[in-house]
Amino acid sequence: MILTQGELCIRGYWNLPDGVSKDNVLDWFKSNIEETGLCDLTDTLYFPQTADAEFWNILPQGTRSVLVQPVLLSPNPSMNYIRNIEGFILLASSMRYAYNEKDRAWIRAVSNKLRSKN
């Protein structure tokens, strides 16, 4: 899942609660993102062996590893940013210890590519 510049991109298999219609899927994701505080994340989160990820309703059932990489605004010394968080990249895996250091470095590089040039 990627959220950047207000746009949400979701790929893969996600468990949605019963009663969420196709028309309301994005709203469901956005409200859960707000509840978890992912939009305010400034540092990378990596949970290499979480048990069923009960702490976030947004994650697929059976999730064992979670990596969340924030997308931050490009530094601009001429502007004083109150909020420099632009979004995040979230990866979930059914394998424990799914993301090694090279994987996490690659995701950081992708995050840097998604920065806007304000």
N, C-alpha and C positions, 0 to 999 in steps of 0.2 A: 504494500500500500504506500502511495506517495501523496502527500498533501503539500502543495507549494503554490504560492501566489493565489491562494483561495480556490485552487482547483484540486480535485480529488481523483486519483487514479487507483483503481482497485483491481487486482489480478489474483487469480487462484481461487481456492475453495474456502468460503467463509460460512460459518453456521449462523444463520439468521433466526431470530425467534419466530415462532408461529404467529401468524397474523400480520407480518410485515409484507405489504404488497410490493410488487416491483416498482411501482411509482414512488414508494416511500423509502426505498433502500438507502439512497444517498442521505436523506434526512436522518435515518436511523444511525448511519455511520457518523455523520457530523455531530449529532447529539452525544454519542458515546465518546467521540474524540474530545469534545469539550469536557465531559465528565471526568475523563482520565487525566486531563491536564497536559496531554501530549503537545498541544499548541504552544505551551509555555516552556517546553523543554529546551535547555541550553547546552546540556552535556549528553554524550552518548550513553544510552542504557543498554546493558547486555546481561541477560539472564540466561546462562548456559544450561541450566537444568531445572527449570520451573515445572512444577507438577500440575498439569492440566490448566495452567494459567487461570486459576479461579479468580484472580484479582482484577481481570479485565474481561468484561462481557464481549468485547469486540474481537477477541482472538478465537480462532477455530478450536473446536474441541480436540483434545489430544496434543495441543501445542506443548513442546518440551523446551524449545529455545526461542528467545525473543531478542531481537536487536532493533533498537530505535536510534536512528541517527538524525539529529536536528539539521535543518537547512537554515543557515543564518544569512542575513544580508551581508553583502560585500562591505568591508570596512571602507568608510569614506570620512576622512578626517575633517572635511569642511562641514559635515552635518552632524548634529548631536541626536542620535537615535534614542528614543525612549524605549522602543521595542525593536530589537534587531533579529527577532525570530520570524522566519518566513514560512516554516513548515517542518516536515519531517519525512523520513523514509522508515517504514516499519517492515521488518521481515520476521516471519514466524515459521518455525520448522517443527516437524514431529520427531526430530532427532535431538538428543542431548548433545551439547557442545558442537552445534552445527556450524558455527562461524568461527574460523580460526583468525589469526592476526592478519593474514593476507586478505581474507574476505572482508574483514572490518576496514582495512585500509582502502580496498576497492570501493566499498560503500561510502566512505568519507570522500573519496574522489568524485563519485557520482553526486553526492550532496553539494560539493563545491561547484560542480558544473551547473547545478540547478539554481545557484544564487542569481538574483537579479542584479543588474548593474545600476543601482540608484546613485 
